[in-house]
């Protein structure tokens, strides 16, 4: 609908035509996430790692399945749907497919430039495949309403159970993914390995260690994927590390290098906890490009990120005793 404005020169109302195209990806993401009234997305830890070993003695969860199937777009679609649907009951979100596709930039660099509209057609097809993937993993349910779909969020573990906001430790620990992941374009800068290791790092205690040989067992992704992810995060200034050495009789030198990983800037535990109590709009926290590379000292006494959106309390799930991961 046209917007009525008042001309300063004539004092008469003038009609301003509606823009001919959709808002930009950046404009849509800013608007969508502002409506959640918080600065981050609360993701249950079971999305990253099962609370206990499965029948094969492993703890890889939904994240590992998305990574091994190279479903990068499905991961971003899920995180954005989660941001919107988890913000209020009944944990559903209803938007036109074009809005989701444009927000995530799926219409960029696709289609035939000689065929108007082919970019959005290709984008909606890509979105549809990602939605089908999420439904197959029991992460969402979808119901068509006229020309739009209502997406209902299900439990992050892929159990198919209805989603509920965790309010006590017994209902599951969680970690915040800052809205800057989307509005600052981090999801565009990182590739799938970097995104996976970011979620793993966010679900971990400050100053965590993660032996690469244990990554397949604990998270369901390969050692090489983990290393590429670490490299991406260090290059982006999101993650840094300090080096220590431990006695290792099987090593020719008798020593083994151990890296202690530290999230930086707005990705730290304290910064993310604060982000859940404010809207992203008007923030003063540094952007991804402004983050310092100075390592944050490890703190053995600092709590994990898992906490309740309603009552921010610290909680750490049952973990492998040899590594500090929440």
ROGU-951537 format. One record per residue (C-alpha): residue number from 1; residue in one letter; x, y, z. Coordinates in pm, whole numbers, plus 50000, padded with zeros to 5 digits. Example, Ala and Ser with C-alpha at 12.3 -4.5 7.8 and 13.67 -1.06 7.14 Angstrom:
<sites>
<site 1; 'A'; <51230; 49550; 50780>>
<site 2; 'S'; <51367; 49894; 50714>>
</sites>
This chain:
<sites>
<site 1; 'X'; <50000; 50000; 50000>>
<site 2; 'X'; <50127; 50351; 49919>>
<site 3; 'X'; <50247; 50564; 50207>>
<site 4; 'X'; <50100; 50913; 50259>>
<site 5; 'X'; <50351; 51190; 50343>>
<site 6; 'X'; <50316; 51567; 50382>>
<site 7; 'X'; <50510; 51802; 50156>>
<site 8; 'X'; <50689; 52078; 50347>>
<site 9; 'X'; <50654; 52313; 50049>>
<site 10; 'X'; <50283; 52275; 49977>>
<site 11; 'X'; <50149; 52141; 50302>>
<site 12; 'X'; <49959; 51884; 50099>>
<site 13; 'X'; <49978; 51510; 50128>>
<site 14; 'X'; <50181; 51327; 49865>>
<site 15; 'X'; <50179; 50959; 49785>>
<site 16; 'X'; <50507; 50770; 49799>>
<site 17; 'X'; <50504; 50454; 49593>>
<site 18; 'X'; <50600; 50121; 49747>>
<site 19; 'X'; <50954; 50008; 49651>>
<site 20; 'X'; <50945; 49780; 49350>>
<site 21; 'X'; <51174; 49513; 49495>>
<site 22; 'X'; <51200; 49322; 49820>>
<site 23; 'X'; <51414; 49472; 50098>>
<site 24; 'X'; <51778; 49369; 50097>>
<site 25; 'X'; <51902; 49067; 50288>>
<site 26; 'X'; <52056; 49295; 50550>>
<site 27; 'X'; <51735; 49494; 50595>>
<site 28; 'X'; <51525; 49181; 50636>>
<site 29; 'X'; <51761; 49015; 50884>>
<site 30; 'X'; <51777; 49333; 51094>>
<site 31; 'X'; <51398; 49360; 51102>>
<site 32; 'X'; <51333; 48991; 51164>>
<site 33; 'X'; <51575; 48963; 51454>>
<site 34; 'X'; <51470; 49294; 51608>>
<site 35; 'X'; <51124; 49145; 51651>>
<site 36; 'X'; <51262; 48870; 51878>>
<site 37; 'X'; <51345; 49136; 52143>>
<site 38; 'X'; <51674; 48971; 52234>>
<site 39; 'X'; <52032; 48972; 52113>>
<site 40; 'X'; <52084; 48603; 52046>>
<site 41; 'X'; <51937; 48265; 51959>>
<site 42; 'X'; <51908; 48010; 52245>>
<site 43; 'X'; <52016; 47671; 52107>>
<site 44; 'X'; <51997; 47356; 52318>>
<site 45; 'X'; <52326; 47175; 52363>>
<site 46; 'X'; <52169; 46853; 52236>>
<site 47; 'X'; <52170; 47005; 51886>>
<site 48; 'X'; <52550; 46986; 51899>>
<site 49; 'X'; <52610; 46682; 52119>>
<site 50; 'X'; <52392; 46409; 52266>>
<site 51; 'X'; <52366; 46408; 52644>>
<site 52; 'X'; <52478; 46044; 52652>>
<site 53; 'X'; <52633; 45794; 52414>>
<site 54; 'X'; <52416; 45629; 52151>>
<site 55; 'X'; <52405; 45254; 52073>>
<site 56; 'X'; <52737; 45289; 51887>>
<site 57; 'X'; <52908; 45457; 52180>>
<site 58; 'X'; <52912; 45799; 52011>>
<site 59; 'X'; <52763; 46137; 52097>>
<site 60; 'X'; <52732; 46308; 51760>>
<site 61; 'X'; <52394; 46477; 51718>>
<site 62; 'X'; <52202; 46676; 51456>>
<site 63; 'X'; <52488; 46916; 51382>>
<site 64; 'X'; <52709; 46625; 51280>>
<site 65; 'X'; <52440; 46495; 51044>>
<site 66; 'X'; <52407; 46833; 50877>>
<site 67; 'X'; <52783; 46862; 50835>>
<site 68; 'X'; <52838; 46512; 50696>>
<site 69; 'X'; <52556; 46567; 50444>>
<site 70; 'X'; <52707; 46908; 50352>>
<site 71; 'X'; <52376; 47079; 50430>>
<site 72; 'X'; <52514; 47427; 50493>>
<site 73; 'X'; <52207; 47614; 50372>>
<site 74; 'X'; <51980; 47390; 50581>>
<site 75; 'X'; <52186; 47481; 50888>>
<site 76; 'X'; <52143; 47854; 50829>>
<site 77; 'X'; <51773; 47813; 50746>>
<site 78; 'X'; <51725; 47625; 51071>>
<site 79; 'X'; <51910; 47880; 51283>>
<site 80; 'X'; <51704; 48167; 51140>>
<site 81; 'X'; <51377; 47977; 51181>>
<site 82; 'X'; <51485; 47893; 51535>>
<site 83; 'X'; <51554; 48260; 51609>>
<site 84; 'X'; <51202; 48356; 51505>>
<site 85; 'X'; <51000; 48060; 51633>>
<site 86; 'X'; <51169; 48018; 51971>>
<site 87; 'X'; <51106; 48378; 52074>>
<site 88; 'X'; <50743; 48322; 52173>>
<site 89; 'X'; <50477; 48053; 52207>>
<site 90; 'X'; <50342; 47864; 52008>>
<site 91; 'X'; <50695; 47856; 51858>>
<site 92; 'X'; <50585; 47896; 51500>>
<site 93; 'X'; <50676; 48144; 51229>>
<site 94; 'X'; <50478; 48231; 50918>>
<site 95; 'X'; <50648; 48411; 50631>>
<site 96; 'X'; <50639; 48400; 50253>>
<site 97; 'X'; <50912; 48184; 50101>>
<site 98; 'X'; <51049; 48490; 49920>>
<site 99; 'X'; <51121; 48656; 50254>>
<site 100; 'X'; <51328; 48362; 50384>>
<site 101; 'X'; <51509; 48325; 50052>>
<site 102; 'X'; <51599; 48694; 50027>>
<site 103; 'X'; <51697; 48720; 50395>>
<site 104; 'X'; <51949; 48438; 50355>>
<site 105; 'X'; <52072; 48564; 50019>>
<site 106; 'X'; <51965; 48249; 49837>>
<site 107; 'X'; <51865; 48452; 49530>>
<site 108; 'X'; <52215; 48591; 49482>>
<site 109; 'X'; <52419; 48463; 49189>>
<site 110; 'X'; <52160; 48211; 49074>>
<site 111; 'X'; <51910; 48187; 48790>>
<site 112; 'X'; <51936; 48311; 48433>>
<site 113; 'X'; <52008; 48687; 48402>>
<site 114; 'X'; <51810; 48688; 48077>>
<site 115; 'X'; <51501; 48553; 48250>>
<site 116; 'X'; <51352; 48795; 48506>>
<site 117; 'X'; <51244; 48621; 48823>>
<site 118; 'X'; <51453; 48309; 48763>>
<site 119; 'X'; <51683; 48400; 49053>>
<site 120; 'X'; <51399; 48390; 49305>>
<site 121; 'X'; <51259; 48075; 49150>>
<site 122; 'X'; <51596; 47902; 49196>>
<site 123; 'X'; <51624; 48044; 49549>>
<site 124; 'X'; <51282; 47911; 49650>>
<site 125; 'X'; <51375; 47569; 49511>>
<site 126; 'X'; <51694; 47571; 49720>>
<site 127; 'X'; <51495; 47677; 50026>>
<site 128; 'X'; <51242; 47398; 49966>>
<site 129; 'X'; <51518; 47136; 49963>>
<site 130; 'X'; <51659; 47272; 50289>>
<site 131; 'X'; <51316; 47269; 50452>>
<site 132; 'X'; <51269; 46907; 50341>>
<site 133; 'X'; <51604; 46823; 50503>>
<site 134; 'X'; <51503; 46984; 50832>>
<site 135; 'X'; <51169; 46803; 50830>>
<site 136; 'X'; <51344; 46470; 50768>>
<site 137; 'X'; <51568; 46537; 51069>>
<site 138; 'X'; <51258; 46612; 51283>>
<site 139; 'X'; <51374; 46966; 51354>>
<site 140; 'X'; <51064; 47140; 51220>>
<site 141; 'X'; <50708; 47070; 51111>>
<site 142; 'X'; <50549; 47263; 50825>>
<site 143; 'X'; <50186; 47341; 50747>>
<site 144; 'X'; <50070; 47531; 50440>>
<site 145; 'X'; <49847; 47835; 50495>>
<site 146; 'X'; <49733; 47984; 50165>>
<site 147; 'X'; <50056; 48068; 49978>>
<site 148; 'X'; <50272; 48061; 50289>>
<site 149; 'X'; <50404; 47793; 50521>>
<site 150; 'X'; <50384; 47795; 50898>>
<site 151; 'X'; <50703; 47641; 51035>>
<site 152; 'X'; <50680; 47492; 51382>>
<site 153; 'X'; <50999; 47443; 51581>>
<site 154; 'X'; <51059; 47095; 51724>>
<site 155; 'X'; <51308; 46983; 51988>>
<site 156; 'X'; <51671; 47044; 51883>>
<site 157; 'X'; <51771; 46682; 51947>>
<site 158; 'X'; <51569; 46559; 51648>>
<site 159; 'X'; <51339; 46352; 51871>>
<site 160; 'X'; <51033; 46497; 51698>>
<site 161; 'X'; <50892; 46622; 52027>>
<site 162; 'X'; <50741; 46969; 52050>>
<site 163; 'X'; <50981; 47251; 52125>>
<site 164; 'X'; <50972; 47417; 52465>>
<site 165; 'X'; <51192; 47691; 52601>>
<site 166; 'X'; <51433; 47544; 52858>>
<site 167; 'X'; <51367; 47709; 53193>>
<site 168; 'X'; <51540; 47467; 53428>>
<site 169; 'X'; <51845; 47246; 53394>>
<site 170; 'X'; <51627; 46936; 53375>>
<site 171; 'X'; <51471; 47079; 53058>>
<site 172; 'X'; <51808; 47104; 52887>>
<site 173; 'X'; <52105; 47339; 52885>>
<site 174; 'X'; <52152; 47585; 52603>>
<site 175; 'X'; <52397; 47835; 52460>>
<site 176; 'X'; <52335; 48173; 52292>>
<site 177; 'X'; <52427; 48229; 51927>>
<site 178; 'X'; <52455; 48610; 51889>>
<site 179; 'X'; <52230; 48777; 51633>>
<site 180; 'X'; <52549; 48918; 51482>>
<site 181; 'X'; <52592; 48579; 51317>>
<site 182; 'X'; <52325; 48697; 51074>>
<site 183; 'X'; <52312; 49077; 51086>>
<site 184; 'X'; <52690; 49120; 51062>>
<site 185; 'X'; <52709; 48867; 50780>>
<site 186; 'X'; <52915; 48607; 50968>>
<site 187; 'X'; <52704; 48333; 50808>>
<site 188; 'X'; <52827; 48456; 50470>>
<site 189; 'X'; <53194; 48471; 50571>>
<site 190; 'X'; <53220; 48128; 50730>>
<site 191; 'X'; <53198; 47799; 50544>>
<site 192; 'X'; <53033; 47490; 50688>>
<site 193; 'X'; <53340; 47370; 50888>>
<site 194; 'X'; <53372; 47713; 51049>>
<site 195; 'X'; <53001; 47726; 51132>>
<site 196; 'X'; <53013; 47379; 51289>>
<site 197; 'X'; <53317; 47456; 51504>>
<site 198; 'X'; <53164; 47790; 51605>>
<site 199; 'X'; <52857; 47614; 51743>>
<site 200; 'X'; <53077; 47359; 51919>>
<site 201; 'X'; <53289; 47637; 52069>>
<site 202; 'X'; <52980; 47830; 52181>>
<site 203; 'X'; <52850; 47519; 52357>>
<site 204; 'X'; <53180; 47476; 52545>>
<site 205; 'X'; <53311; 47624; 52865>>
<site 206; 'X'; <53553; 47918; 52842>>
<site 207; 'X'; <53907; 47794; 52791>>
<site 208; 'X'; <53815; 47453; 52645>>
<site 209; 'X'; <54035; 47181; 52501>>
<site 210; 'X'; <53920; 46946; 52228>>
<site 211; 'X'; <54159; 46676; 52105>>
<site 212; 'X'; <54098; 46636; 51733>>
<site 213; 'X'; <54106; 46259; 51756>>
<site 214; 'X'; <53795; 46272; 51976>>
<site 215; 'X'; <53590; 46501; 51748>>
<site 216; 'X'; <53437; 46217; 51538>>
<site 217; 'X'; <53323; 46031; 51849>>
<site 218; 'X'; <53196; 46332; 52039>>
<site 219; 'X'; <53045; 46542; 51757>>
<site 220; 'X'; <53010; 46322; 51450>>
<site 221; 'X'; <53237; 46525; 51224>>
<site 222; 'X'; <53581; 46443; 51086>>
<site 223; 'X'; <53916; 46562; 51222>>
<site 224; 'X'; <53994; 46742; 50896>>
<site 225; 'X'; <53662; 46928; 50909>>
<site 226; 'X'; <53736; 47034; 51266>>
<site 227; 'X'; <54081; 47163; 51170>>
<site 228; 'X'; <53944; 47361; 50876>>
<site 229; 'X'; <53680; 47505; 51107>>
<site 230; 'X'; <53938; 47608; 51367>>
<site 231; 'X'; <54144; 47777; 51095>>
<site 232; 'X'; <53842; 47973; 50971>>
<site 233; 'X'; <53751; 48095; 51319>>
<site 234; 'X'; <54106; 48201; 51405>>
<site 235; 'X'; <54135; 48389; 51074>>
<site 236; 'X'; <53801; 48563; 51140>>
<site 237; 'X'; <53913; 48672; 51488>>
<site 238; 'X'; <53634; 48475; 51654>>
<site 239; 'X'; <53857; 48216; 51822>>
<site 240; 'X'; <54211; 48219; 51959>>
<site 241; 'X'; <54423; 47976; 52155>>
<site 242; 'X'; <54710; 47940; 52396>>
<site 243; 'X'; <54953; 47649; 52386>>
<site 244; 'X'; <55049; 47428; 52680>>
<site 245; 'X'; <55237; 47097; 52696>>
<site 246; 'X'; <55155; 46778; 52880>>
<site 247; 'X'; <55363; 46470; 52946>>
<site 248; 'X'; <55308; 46208; 52675>>
<site 249; 'X'; <55525; 45895; 52702>>
<site 250; 'X'; <55422; 45779; 52353>>
<site 251; 'X'; <55569; 46095; 52196>>
<site 252; 'X'; <55935; 46086; 52080>>
<site 253; 'X'; <55999; 46402; 52285>>
<site 254; 'X'; <55795; 46288; 52584>>
<site 255; 'X'; <55567; 46592; 52541>>
<site 256; 'X'; <55243; 46663; 52356>>
<site 257; 'X'; <55112; 47005; 52256>>
<site 258; 'X'; <54767; 47097; 52383>>
<site 259; 'X'; <54569; 47398; 52265>>
<site 260; 'X'; <54334; 47584; 52497>>
<site 261; 'X'; <54071; 47765; 52293>>
<site 262; 'X'; <53918; 48104; 52378>>
<site 263; 'X'; <53627; 48282; 52209>>
<site 264; 'X'; <53687; 48652; 52146>>
<site 265; 'X'; <53496; 48981; 52170>>
<site 266; 'X'; <53117; 48955; 52145>>
<site 267; 'X'; <53146; 48573; 52126>>
<site 268; 'X'; <53273; 48530; 52484>>
<site 269; 'X'; <53056; 48371; 52750>>
<site 270; 'X'; <52990; 48696; 52939>>
<site 271; 'X'; <52915; 48901; 52627>>
<site 272; 'X'; <52671; 48640; 52497>>
<site 273; 'X'; <52496; 48611; 52830>>
<site 274; 'X'; <52439; 48985; 52835>>
<site 275; 'X'; <52317; 48979; 52474>>
<site 276; 'X'; <52017; 48768; 52571>>
<site 277; 'X'; <51880; 49051; 52785>>
<site 278; 'X'; <51882; 49321; 52516>>
<site 279; 'X'; <51776; 49379; 52159>>
<site 280; 'X'; <52053; 49372; 51904>>
<site 281; 'X'; <51943; 49714; 51778>>
<site 282; 'X'; <52150; 49993; 51933>>
<site 283; 'X'; <52420; 49758; 52059>>
<site 284; 'X'; <52763; 49894; 52147>>
<site 285; 'X'; <52951; 49564; 52134>>
<site 286; 'X'; <53228; 49542; 51871>>
<site 287; 'X'; <53155; 49392; 51529>>
<site 288; 'X'; <53334; 49087; 51392>>
<site 289; 'X'; <53587; 49312; 51214>>
<site 290; 'X'; <53659; 49503; 51535>>
<site 291; 'X'; <53729; 49204; 51754>>
<site 292; 'X'; <54070; 49180; 51918>>
<site 293; 'X'; <54294; 48878; 51874>>
<site 294; 'X'; <54413; 48892; 52234>>
<site 295; 'X'; <54350; 48560; 52405>>
<site 296; 'X'; <54116; 48550; 52703>>
<site 297; 'X'; <54273; 48369; 53001>>
<site 298; 'X'; <54119; 48033; 53072>>
<site 299; 'X'; <53910; 48016; 53387>>
<site 300; 'X'; <53854; 47676; 53540>>
<site 301; 'X'; <53588; 47819; 53766>>
<site 302; 'X'; <53380; 48003; 53505>>
<site 303; 'X'; <53045; 47848; 53424>>
<site 304; 'X'; <52922; 47710; 53094>>
<site 305; 'X'; <52699; 47909; 52863>>
<site 306; 'X'; <52394; 47690; 52915>>
<site 307; 'X'; <52125; 47882; 53096>>
<site 308; 'X'; <51755; 47954; 53093>>
<site 309; 'X'; <51620; 48231; 52868>>
<site 310; 'X'; <51372; 48326; 53137>>
<site 311; 'X'; <51601; 48282; 53437>>
<site 312; 'X'; <51967; 48319; 53330>>
<site 313; 'X'; <52128; 48054; 53548>>
<site 314; 'X'; <52440; 47852; 53478>>
<site 315; 'X'; <52413; 47483; 53401>>
<site 316; 'X'; <52657; 47223; 53269>>
<site 317; 'X'; <52536; 46893; 53123>>
<site 318; 'X'; <52696; 46555; 53176>>
<site 319; 'X'; <53015; 46544; 52967>>
<site 320; 'X'; <53322; 46337; 52902>>
<site 321; 'X'; <53540; 46397; 53209>>
<site 322; 'X'; <53860; 46462; 53014>>
<site 323; 'X'; <53747; 46780; 52840>>
<site 324; 'X'; <53564; 47091; 52957>>
<site 325; 'X'; <53261; 47107; 52730>>
<site 326; 'X'; <52915; 47219; 52831>>
</sites>
